């Protein structure tokens, strides 16, 4: 059972690839630039672009499971119908979808296809804090908006573990899984946790909503996505800060804590 992982060099996709490889499962990693993939030995790395479905036929050959991103290049993946048509014709039987926000073309295409699908809805990635690395290293400070709004962010490795379980073991068809960490934390909580991991007090500067908008504009994020992302952080739905046991129920082990994540990434925040 060869599994194709899209977004294979991203925060979640890399974990999916590594966990499948450790389990001895045939895994094929899709990336635009195989030379820069830096994935484990034994992983088959192939070139392809989700925005150009005509490049995917070879990558899908012999594949029976696929991990698919719903957002690509900061936008919903508009080519999803073509990709799913290729996947079904290639014999793919199971797909996990990493949700990127509101239901969009990927979710619609996958749920309409004749295969087993599982939607993964992480409320927020713990790895989002990596956007603070430069300011923490250079100035010892984090700049962020809405610091008192809680979020039950989930470790990206736990998102991957749920995807791997669904792809390898089956029994999760037609399910939509909300994924959280074990605690809802504010920005201040996260900063204190990272500070403890690196042995350094980290300062904080609160951004206005417009400053938060502009920061995403500077990163090339489209306006409609900015409105959604910043609006979500300003007033998240109750599900964003309600802890659920899905990770443990699916994988058989508790979700990792923010302290676990901070310890794993401490070196990135140190000067």
Buried (B, 14 or more C-beta within 10 A) or exposed (E): EBBBBBBBBBBBBBBBBBBBBEEEBBBBBBBBEBEEBEBBEEBBBBBBBBBEBEBBEEBBEBBBBBBBBBBBEBBBBEBBBBBBEBBBEBEBBBBBBBBBEEBBBBBEBBBEBEBBBBBBBBBBBBBBBEEBBEBBEEEBEBBBBBBEBBBBBBBBBBBBBBBBBBBBEEEBEEBBBBBBBBBBBBBEBBBBBBBBBBEBEBEEEEBEEEEBBEBBEEEEBBEEBBEBBBEBBEEBEEEBBEBBEBBEEBBEEEBBBBEBBBBBBBEBBEE
